[in-house]
């Protein structure tokens, strides 16, 4: 449920009106099939659907980096700061 709300908020920040449907159904999984209890993000205006799909694609495919900090630590993933010495990633 949390990821659906984060996606809806990210889309809303870009001016894409959304709503989160079925966000409170997780408690009845078992009474209903589990796949029918998953939250869904609905785009309010159909003309914004393609833009929303593109935004969500980029949110799900964040580039992963690998760089060596000046202190010698190897930093992997989406981190832009060294976990050891807190130095920012070089440009």
Secondary structure by P-SEA (a helix, b strand, c coil): caaaaaaaaaaaaacbbbbbcccccccccccccccccbbbbbbccccaaaaaaaaaaaaaccbbbbbbccccccccccccccccccccccc
